Amino acid sequence: MKLKEIERTAVQAWSPATTHPIYLASGTSAQQLDASFSTNATLEIFEVDFRDPSLDMKQKGTLPASNRFHKLIWGNFGNGSAESSGVIIGGGDNGVLTMYSVHQILTSKGDPVLGQTEKHSGPVRALDFNPFQSNLLASGANDSEIFIWDLNNFSVPMTPGTKSQPHEDISVVSWNRQVQHILSSAHPSGKAVVWDLRKNEPIIKVSDHSNRMHCSGMAWHPEVATQLVLSSEDDRLPVIQIWDLRFATSPLSQLEGHTRGVLSVSWCQADPDLLLSSAKDNRILCWNPSVGEVVYELPIRSQWCFDVQWCPRNPSVFSAATFDGWINIYSVMGGNLEAQQKTQADKVPEQVTQTTLIPPLKKPPKWIRRPVGVSFAFGGKLITFGLTKAPGQQMQQIYPHQVFISQVTTETEFLLRSKELQMALQSGNLLDYCQGKIQTAKLPFEENLWNFLKVNLEQESRTKLLKLLGYSKEELQRKVRALALFAQLLMNSSDDVAAVSSSSAFFDNLIPQNCYIEYTDGLISQALLLGNFEGAVELCMRAERFADAIILAIAGGDNLLKKTQKRYFAKQKTNLSVLLSSIVQQNWQDIVCTCDLQSWKEALAILLTYSKHEDYTQLCDMLGARLESEGDAALSSDACLCYISSGNVERLVECWVKNHETSSPLALQDLIEKVMVLSRSVEILRGTAGPAPGPVLAERITQYASLLASQGCLAAAMNYLPSSSKEVSENQQLRDRLFHAQGENVGDQQPPPFPYTRVNVGVIKPAAAKGGSTLEGAAHKAGPRHPEKVGPKLRCLWLGKKEEGYWLPEKFTPLAPITAPVMGLPAEPQGTHPQLSRLQESGQSPPGAPKEGSLQYHQLPRESIERKELPPEHQALKTTFEGLVQRCSAVATDPKTRRKLEDAVQRLECLYEKLREQALSPTILMGLHEIARCIEAKNYPQGLVVHTQVVSSSSFSEVSGFMPILKVLMTIAGKLNV
């Protein structure tokens, strides 16, 4: 996509990456004339404003020059000051080298020429700034002249060493991008020399043995210190060679895409996988030199583009200078070429009138690729990754990523307490655990609650619960003895007043006995003589002689006793009588429902002492419910003690949640500790596991398990989740996720039920779908732990693949071999043995064959086969290799050759399977793609050379399945000349 353009017959130079805004310098090109035949020279600076949608660039500075330019370069020298924008160095005819101040040109103040020298003996065509020291400049001209300039002293240069022999022109010089004292120079003959400035001598020379290399450009790899590229201007060899100085006998690889000589190359410093080249075929290509692939192509309507350069500050754009007097700026992100070249359409005759759409790069460039990334994963895992530098000897297609998996824990105290609880539950030593909680409790209520939980785990828990409520048999006996002693003392003191009492007897005798009492006694006596106990009791009750009434009622039978007790309790309204009534009549529910809530402990003590085991749990829950609904906040919390006494875990959780905060990890841990201890005590009491948790408890357990999982405790979280079939969906999903997240650590455990509704996608035949759904359900219930072990054929049913096959479960027991045809069965599918078919048709059977109906025929259900798709980047390999087999098969007549080709089809499946599983190393993949390119070019000898290199540098086990057949294929293709 074209962004900017200027009409200049000029060489160009971008401003350095540190300069803002972005500028482009142009200098009138030497050995070129425009239509006016003017010989004037001008140095201009343009501002490149990409916010401006127009194609024009604003001229910011201009300067008449004394010489035209062969080469222009812009450096950072002097950029330390606020007013400096660096310097521009121009190489001209007659060895003239001029240094200009950019600031002076932009401001038109003062003399912009900082220095000028004519040390070179011919045109200066090669210039480059040292990337590490901005004051060092390398220049090259005729007669193998190379000078190293210190811009602080521009008058006296140094040489890197003795001139190379024979003397040649220097077409390009380039500093190494990784080692500051390494410099390279290239000659039109195709030879490149690498200089070491510490030794002032050449250290290595590389040259193409074909003698057809006419070097027009050279560039060092931005990241690999030992690699460089050389481009050839010769139309007979329009290639770009990649050299590695560690193997300098021949090029590492060769980029072949241009049809005519290459005029310039430029390696992107922001992404080593982008290399620009322009050639006489009027095309600008962007290569990925790692794999030798063209990732971007730009046809130009101008005449030859003799110079392409990446923009240092904005690596997505580049400039191109053409011989017909244009400097254009393009973007590698693609666009409509026709729409962007309207101004040029009238100037250059077109041979193609249709719109040309330029696609963007095939993959994102490095500067917008995500260099690092971080993401949290299930189980408290922190996943981080980052790109690494590929070693120089490995020209990899895909950069390796270093992926780090870290466990993140944020709740240290929570994890510590959770582990303590798990150890106590596993060891069964819950009494010590509860005792520790009692000792560390900070509140009286907390201490009391843990005391209740501890007592539930002990023998004779009811008696011990009474002690916690303040009622002890030993203490009561002590008080009774004290009371008896006190009564004895009172009796002894009564003897002293006996004399006084006897003196009053005289007056008592003077008063006659109460006639009513005598009358009542007479009636009672008569009733007893007649055996009328009911009447006698009635007389005693009216005279309020309750003790006599009770004694007589006992003699009168159970019914009379119950009536008498009922009448007695109806008349007596004291607190003690109410208690006596409940105990005698065993009406515990009335106590629970009518007692004063402030006396709930007394009510609970009565239940502990008198209620039956089967009623105790329900009555405790009723008392707790009253405390929750009718009591204040303190009594509502006390209801938890009632639920602990009854062992009702669900009601305990509901009550706790109402009165306490459970959102924080430690608060949730508090609740789960109590829940697990109480649940274990219920199991000990009943001998079996308690009922399935209700919705409130299940929600808290799921929340607790999720919290454990977020801290990396996957196995512990799995243990806490209930295995009830009535789980909530979140519980089921979490169980499934925890199970699969543990990988091999789950052992032989069966996978949990699949938490989602299975939906078949794609078109499946009705018969296959019906059979598949049954098999699918069976496989999930009894299948193995790992989905991949189930086999791809089972999973393929969900995807709706049309391929069919059989699926065998892992524990499938084969049937006994059938030695005779099976009669009375449906017709055999195609492929049945012809001999057996004839026997069936004739009704004959071999000797000893079982009778019809004595054998059962088991046919496994039809299932779908799933095969992974070949990765898109490797699809070309399959297309190329299969195409080669087809071309060879079309012309091959020898039976032996045809058998080899048939075998090749099967052997290549081994390669495709490894490509699907991504089981091949980058080196082998690069070699395979290079072989495929050789096959496409019908260069089978070169393909065999690459084949040998791959085999010699790879493990035998990796390539033995497919590399031999590739060699056979290329050999056959070479003989058949296909």
CORBEL-V804894 format. One record per pair of residues at least 24 apart in sequence whose C-alpha atoms are under 8 Angstrom apart, sorted by the first residue. I is the first residue (numbers start at 1). J is the second residue. Records with the same first field share a line. If there is no record, write none. Layout:
BEGIN
I->J / J
END
This chain:
BEGIN
1->330 / 331 / 332 / 333 / 334 / 335 / 336 / 337 / 340 / 358
2->55 / 328 / 329 / 330 / 331 / 335 / 337 / 340 / 341
3->50 / 53 / 54 / 55 / 328 / 329 / 330 / 331 / 340
4->48 / 54 / 55 / 56 / 57 / 328 / 329 / 330
5->55 / 56 / 57 / 326 / 327 / 328 / 329
6->56 / 57 / 326 / 327 / 328
7->325 / 326 / 327
8->325 / 326 / 327
9->33 / 34 / 322 / 323 / 324 / 325 / 326 / 327
10->69 / 321 / 325 / 326 / 327
11->69 / 70 / 71 / 72 / 307 / 321
12->71 / 72 / 73 / 321 / 327
13->72 / 73 / 74 / 309
14->73 / 74 / 309 / 311 / 312
15->74 / 75 / 312
16->74 / 75 / 76 / 312 / 313
17->312 / 313 / 314
18->313
19->85 / 313
21->47 / 48 / 49
22->47 / 48 / 49 / 313
23->47 / 48
24->48
26->72
27->68 / 69 / 72
28->68 / 69
29->68 / 69 / 70
30->68 / 69 / 70 / 92 / 93
32->323
34->325
40->64 / 65 / 66 / 68
41->65 / 66 / 67 / 68
42->68
45->106
60->106
61->105 / 106 / 107 / 108
62->105 / 106
63->105
67->92 / 93 / 96
68->92 / 93
69->93
70->123 / 124 / 125
71->124 / 125 / 126 / 127
72->127
73->127 / 128
75->129 / 134
76->134
77->134 / 135 / 151
91->123 / 124 / 125 / 126 / 127
92->123 / 124 / 125
93->122 / 123 / 124
94->118 / 120 / 121 / 122 / 123 / 124
95->119 / 120 / 121 / 122 / 123 / 124 / 141
96->120 / 123 / 124
97->124
115->154
116->154
117->154 / 155
120->145
125->170 / 171 / 172
126->170 / 171 / 172 / 173
127->172 / 173 / 174
128->173 / 174 / 175
129->175
130->175 / 180
131->175 / 177 / 180
132->180
133->180
138->173 / 174
139->173
140->170 / 171 / 172 / 173 / 185
141->169 / 170 / 171
142->167 / 168 / 169 / 170
143->167 / 168 / 169 / 170
144->168 / 169 / 170
145->169 / 170
146->170
159->200
160->195 / 196 / 197 / 200 / 201 / 202
161->195 / 197 / 200 / 201 / 202
162->201
171->215 / 216 / 217
172->216 / 217 / 218
173->218
174->218 / 219 / 220
175->220
176->220 / 225
177->220 / 221 / 222 / 223 / 225
178->222 / 223 / 224 / 225
179->225
186->215 / 217 / 218
187->214 / 215
188->213 / 214 / 215 / 216
189->213 / 214 / 215
190->214 / 215 / 232
191->215
204->245
206->248 / 249
208->250 / 251
212->236 / 237
213->237
216->262 / 263 / 264
217->263 / 264 / 265
218->265
219->265 / 266 / 267
220->267
221->267 / 272
222->267 / 268 / 269 / 271 / 272
223->272
224->391 / 392
225->392
226->392
227->392
231->262 / 263 / 264 / 265
232->261 / 262 / 263
233->260 / 261 / 262 / 263 / 279
234->260 / 261 / 262
235->259 / 260 / 261
236->260 / 261
237->261
238->262
242->289
253->292
254->292
255->289 / 292 / 293
257->294
258->283
263->305 / 306 / 307
264->306 / 307 / 308
265->307 / 308 / 309
266->308 / 309 / 310
267->310
268->310 / 315
269->312 / 315
270->315 / 366 / 367
271->365 / 366 / 367
273->365
274->365
276->308 / 309
277->308
278->305 / 306 / 307 / 308
279->304 / 305 / 306
280->304 / 305
290->395 / 396 / 397
291->395 / 396 / 397 / 926 / 929
295->361 / 362 / 363
296->332 / 359 / 360 / 361 / 362
297->358
298->358
301->348 / 350
302->326 / 348
332->360 / 361
333->359 / 360 / 361
334->358 / 359 / 360 / 361
335->359 / 360
378->709 / 710 / 741
379->709 / 710 / 711 / 712 / 713 / 714 / 741
380->407 / 408 / 409 / 709 / 710 / 711 / 712
381->405 / 406 / 407 / 408 / 710 / 712
382->406 / 407 / 408
394->923
395->923 / 926
396->922 / 923 / 926
397->922 / 925 / 926
398->922
407->711 / 712
408->711 / 712
409->710 / 711 / 712
410->711
411->665 / 711
413->666
414->665 / 666 / 669
415->708 / 711
417->669
418->669
421->673
422->716
430->454 / 457 / 677
431->457
449->640 / 641
450->674
452->641 / 644 / 645
453->644 / 674 / 677 / 678
456->644 / 645 / 678 / 681
457->681 / 684
462->608 / 609
463->608 / 609
465->608
466->605 / 608
469->601 / 602 / 605
471->605
534->560
537->564
583->610
586->610 / 611
588->619
589->619
592->619 / 622 / 623
593->622 / 623 / 626
597->626 / 627 / 631
604->642
616->646
617->645 / 646 / 647 / 648
618->646
620->645 / 646
621->646 / 648
628->655
633->659
644->678
647->678 / 679 / 681 / 682
649->675 / 678 / 679
650->693 / 694 / 696 / 697
653->696 / 697
654->696 / 697
665->707
668->700 / 704
669->704
672->701 / 704
692->722 / 724
693->722
695->728
698->722 / 727 / 728 / 731
702->730 / 731 / 734
706->734
709->738
714->738 / 741 / 742
715->742
729->755
748->785
749->785
750->781 / 782 / 783 / 784 / 785
751->780 / 781 / 783 / 784 / 785
753->780 / 781
754->780
759->798
760->797 / 798 / 799 / 800
761->798 / 799 / 800
762->798 / 799 / 800 / 801
763->800 / 801
764->797 / 800 / 801 / 802
768->862 / 863
769->797
771->861 / 862
772->797 / 861 / 862 / 863
775->861
779->809
783->809
784->810
792->865 / 866 / 867
793->863 / 864 / 865 / 866
794->863 / 864 / 865
795->864 / 865 / 866
796->863 / 864 / 865 / 866
797->863 / 864 / 865
800->864
801->864 / 865 / 866
802->864 / 865
803->864 / 865 / 866
804->862 / 863 / 864 / 865
805->862 / 863 / 864 / 865
806->860 / 861 / 862 / 863 / 864
807->860 / 861 / 862 / 863
808->860
819->849
820->845 / 846 / 849 / 850
821->845 / 849
822->852 / 855 / 857
823->851 / 852 / 853
824->852 / 853
825->857
868->916
869->916
870->912 / 915 / 916
871->915 / 916
874->915
876->932
877->928 / 929 / 932
878->912
880->932 / 935 / 936
881->932
884->935 / 969 / 973
885->969
887->978
888->972 / 973 / 976 / 978
891->976
892->976
897->972
901->969
904->965 / 966 / 969
907->961 / 962 / 965
908->962 / 965
910->961 / 962
911->961 / 962
920->958
923->950
924->950 / 954
935->970
938->978
940->970 / 971 / 973 / 974
943->970
944->970
END
